[in-house]
Amino acid sequence: MPSFKIDLKTAVVFVATAPEPKVRNFQSGERAVNQEGIALSTVGLLVSDEGEGNLLKVVVPENGYPEGLAPGMPVQVIGLRARDWENVIKGEKRSGISFSAVAITPLGA
């Protein structure tokens, strides 16, 4: 499925939730990895732009963010993309939008 770039040039972005490991298989506990085999994590970000605020769960490779990324920290998001998805989970059809980024860095770093 195609993905779309998201422009954050005018947005203010803060960490809402610290990085957590992204799990691929909840039964086995298998960790999700990208095409290069790097483990993935999910970071909650509060994105505020043009008077609106949105909470996004963004998937980022473990080597794409520094240790110590914590809630309330202003950050810069590099390579944010959105992609729609559709899946059948426990017999129920679900769909949504997933977000991924190349990196998340503390603002001014």
VENWO-V715923 format. One record per backbone hydrogen bond with DSSP energy under -0.5 kcal/mol. NH is the residue of the N-H (numbers start at 1). CO is the residue of the C=O. If there is no record, write none. Layout:
nh-><NH:NH>
co-><CO:CO>
//
This chain:
nh-><4:6:7:8:11:12:14:15:16:17:20:22:23:24:25:29:30:32:34:37:40:41:42:43:44:45:46:47:47:48:48:49:52:54:56:56:58:58:59:60:61:62:64:65:66:69:72:73:75:76:78:78:79:81:82:83:85:87:89:89:90:92:94:96:98:99:100:101:102:103:104:105:107:109>
co-><82:80:5:6:8:48:46:73:44:44:42:40:21:30:30:25:25:22:38:34:32:60:20:58:17:56:14:45:54:12:46:52:49:47:45:54:43:56:99:41:101:39:61:62:104:66:15:70:13:105:76:103:77:100:4:98:96:94:87:92:88:89:87:85:83:57:81:59:78:78:64:76:74:106>
//
